[in-house]
């Protein structure tokens, strides 16, 4: 039998959440899920950090938005997590994000989250 992942239960994520990226770091025993809630706040993506053994929720971080220039002002546009991964020692989680906009101009960035 495989021993790389052992089922311990569920993450406790509600059914109205849409997971966009998911990664597990065995060295630090952490799981990160990038998601948004399509019932409560579909424009705001978050990263939820769990312990890898008991799947305990450790933290929730809101992904930062983009400051986008308008013709006469600036506007904050929400971001959407597209891909997520840990660094090699599991101390940081990187989320590749893009702007959630309906215009043709799409902005991309990488955000870094410290994982305790």
Rosetta blueprint (number, residue, H / E / L):
1 X L
2 X L
3 X L
4 X L
5 X L
6 X L
7 X L
8 X L
9 X L
10 X L
11 X L
12 X L
13 X L
14 X L
15 X L
16 X L
17 X E
18 X E
19 X E
20 X E
21 X E
22 X E
23 X E
24 X E
25 X E
26 X L
27 X L
28 X L
29 X L
30 X E
31 X E
32 X E
33 X E
34 X E
35 X E
36 X E
37 X E
38 X L
39 X L
40 X L
41 X E
42 X E
43 X E
44 X E
45 X E
46 X E
47 X E
48 X E
49 X E
50 X E
51 X E
52 X L
53 X L
54 X L
55 X L
56 X L
57 X E
58 X E
59 X E
60 X E
61 X E
62 X E
63 X L
64 X L
65 X L
66 X E
67 X E
68 X E
69 X E
70 X L
71 X L
72 X L
73 X L
74 X E
75 X E
76 X E
77 X E
78 X L
79 X E
80 X E
81 X E
82 X E
83 X E
84 X E
85 X E
86 X E
87 X L
88 X L
89 X L
90 X L
91 X L
92 X E
93 X E
94 X E
95 X E
96 X E
97 X E
98 X E
99 X E
100 X L
101 X L
102 X L
103 X L
104 X L
105 X L
106 X L
107 X L
108 X E
109 X E
110 X E
111 X E
112 X E
113 X E
114 X E
115 X L
116 X L
